[in-house]
Amino acid sequence: MSTVQISAADVNKLRLQTGAGMMDCKKALTEANGDFEAAIDLLRKKGQKVSAARSGNATAEGIVLVNLSADGSNGKLVALACETEPVSKVEDFRNLGDAIIAAAVANNPASTEELEQIKLADGRTVAETITELTGKIGEKIVIASYENVSGEAVTSYIHSNGKMGVLVVFAGAAGADITEAGKDVAMQIAAMSPIAVDKDGVDASTIERELEIAKDQIRAEGKPEEMVEKIAQGKLNKFYKESTLLNQEFVKDSSKTIAQMLDGVKKGLTVTAFKRIVIG
């Protein structure tokens, strides 16, 4: 039995994250000794509805800014987050976002930490400027995400709400016009949130986790043990199809995968990397 006290707030948090019922969430948290990730796995194994969404982010509003280099070989995304929507529309906040993305373009930092230490025109660092505006506005402001990618061809997409951005790196373009295909792939990533480019990019721990969950589901259905491994591999292949970009069905034409769509644009055209950032 769990020795951890499971509060109503914990149960509600898990319910909001997963969509499962209150009692199921309480049982899962109790069995998992308060470990949220383990509780989510338990709910999945029992066939409960589990959403990939996460809640509880204190800085759930803000803006995402993008810059593509003139030659299309580099792209940068910055997510500047705050606590409330009204602050995200304040001129000082938006000016700060513009200054940060300009600093990223001028200095090409490799990480958020490097970006925060860049000095702006007035001599203060990005971090110091954020701290000052936080004091002035009265709520938390952070660089929630920063991405910097390079490759043969980079395309970008900012969602209409200004809170989601995507960068996609292509190879094999060889002078072809991939403007439309690039936009389609970026929007696919925004909508379908793949976890990797292809199955080779899926983390080993994720594969192990998916197989374990699949096997527990199959055993719960009463299938013979000698069939468990084969059926689990089938479920894993379905996971790859749903969760890896090149294997996903193309949203605009479900008769093709993304890999097939790209190959139709130009033989050998493919995606080598992508970044997707969301505020909230």
Buried (B, 14 or more C-beta within 10 A) or exposed (E): EEEEEBEEEBBBBBBBBBBBBEEBBBBBBBBBEBBBEBBBBBBBBBEBEBEEEEEEEEBBBBBBBBBBEEEBBBBBBBBBBBBBEEBBEBEEBBEBBEBBBBBBBEEBBEEBEBBBBBEBEEEEBBBBBBEBBBEEBEBBBBBBBBBBBEBBBBBBBBBEEBBBBBBBBBBBBEEBEBEEBBBBBBBBBBEBBBBBBBBEBBEEEEBEBBBBBBBBBBBEEEBEEEEBEEBBEEBBEEBBEEBBBBBBBBEEEEEBBBBBBBBEBBEEBBBBBBBBBBBB
